[in-house]
Amino acid sequence: KQWYQRRVRGVEELKDMLVVSMQSIVSNNDLVTQLTQKVVQNMLSIGESKTEMENLQKSHSEEIAKLKEQIEDLKVELRNQIGDVDTELKTLIEEMKSGHSSALAAQTAEIGEELSQIKDKKGVKIVSSEGGLRDEECAKVCAGTTGRRTTTWANFASRGLHTTVDISECGFVTIPTITTSLEGDWLHWRNMGASEVFKATTTSFQTYIYVSESTTLRQRASELLWNMEWIAVGYTC
């Protein structure tokens, strides 16, 4: 009887083990099913993502192509605009050159006319000259003074003074016509010889003054600031 009871308990334990095993198998099957479903869902999600990526790539490719077309259109438009501006600039430059040339020609003509008027108004006319008449364009009036404190006087005889006047800066090429006068502070009006010109050349002339007083001639002349003033008219070419 004890043996039989042990056998019955063993059978019961086997049944329980079988039930547990069956439950475990069912549970594993459920787990496998769930995993299978998740795998399927993931695969579907991956497929959808791949499709979306392909769609995005296609969309981006189309947008990039459109952008490239727009850039090319802009390049063509810019080239056309630059060409138009270049043409306008060239036209403007040519107009400015033409206008500048016209204005320059007009100014040149005006200057020429003014020069002609200046030449006509020059007023230097020589009717006779030591070396004969020359081109009126070469006629020149030159004037100067020996200076109140710079005139070099030299005694001449007992009652005379003498000085040489330098006119070399005038640039005369023929002996000019010279007019002179004696200038000073006092008593120069009592002397004689102030208007007489001696030994005139293209670069100098001499003057001799007869003094009314005989006292220390050179000192007297310097004290009274006597000097020779002159005007010469002649040709410089």
Beta strands, then each sheet from edge to edge (+ up, - down):
strand 1: 139-145
strand 2: 154-156
strand 3: 160-166
strand 4: 177-183
strand 5: 204-210
strand 6: 227-235
sheet 1: 1+ 6- 4+
sheet 2: 2+ 3- 5+
end
